[in-house]
Amino acid sequence: MQIIAVLVAALAGFAIGAAWYMSLSKLWIKAAGIPTDANGKPQGGGSPIPFVIAAICMILVAGMMRHMFMMAGITTPGGGLVAGLGVGLFLIAPWVAMNYGYAMRPRILTLIDGGYAIFGCAIIGLVLGLF
């Protein structure tokens, strides 16, 4: 049953990412410095590889969060949500900010990607808490 929880949580995190980046796509593309065609679409886009990598990473994150939650006794949706927020806000987003700071990436890119880490982990935590 726990593998199902991890897969559902990973799917939820992936779905939140899809909604997050679709709503912020123009801003993200500009901040990331991705070249676009005349229609504003990324040049050379269409490869499934980034989506495969993202799916694998979501499963890894959800799996590790499930493990941490079980070790910590987090078993409720509210507890999962709060713990997920903590993982995103205090572990992943600062790491993104540190890397982007050294790489001299635009602050807005840090906010977009760090924001997704926060909300994505919160949703993964919520879903894990439901199981």
JOTA-V376191 format. One record per backbone hydrogen bond with DSSP energy under -1.0 kcal/mol. NH is the residue of the N-H (numbers start at 1). CO is the residue of the C=O. If there is no record, write none. Layout:
# JOTA-V376191
NH|CO ; NH|CO
This chain:
# JOTA-V376191
5|1 ; 6|2 ; 7|3 ; 8|4 ; 9|5 ; 10|6 ; 11|7 ; 12|8 ; 13|9 ; 14|10 ; 15|11 ; 16|12 ; 17|13 ; 18|14 ; 19|15 ; 20|16 ; 21|17 ; 22|18 ; 23|19 ; 24|20 ; 28|24 ; 29|25 ; 30|26 ; 31|27 ; 32|28 ; 34|29 ; 37|41 ; 40|37 ; 43|35 ; 45|42 ; 52|48 ; 53|49 ; 54|50 ; 55|51 ; 56|52 ; 57|53 ; 58|54 ; 59|55 ; 60|56 ; 61|57 ; 62|58 ; 63|59 ; 64|60 ; 65|61 ; 66|62 ; 67|63 ; 68|64 ; 69|65 ; 70|66 ; 71|67 ; 72|68 ; 74|69 ; 80|76 ; 81|77 ; 82|78 ; 83|79 ; 84|80 ; 85|81 ; 86|82 ; 87|83 ; 88|84 ; 89|85 ; 90|86 ; 91|87 ; 92|87 ; 93|88 ; 95|91 ; 96|92 ; 97|93 ; 98|94 ; 99|95 ; 100|96 ; 101|97 ; 102|98 ; 103|99 ; 105|100 ; 110|106 ; 111|107 ; 112|108 ; 113|109 ; 114|110 ; 115|111 ; 116|112 ; 117|113 ; 118|114 ; 119|115 ; 120|116 ; 121|117 ; 122|118 ; 123|119 ; 124|120 ; 125|121 ; 126|122 ; 127|123 ; 128|124 ; 129|125 ; 130|126
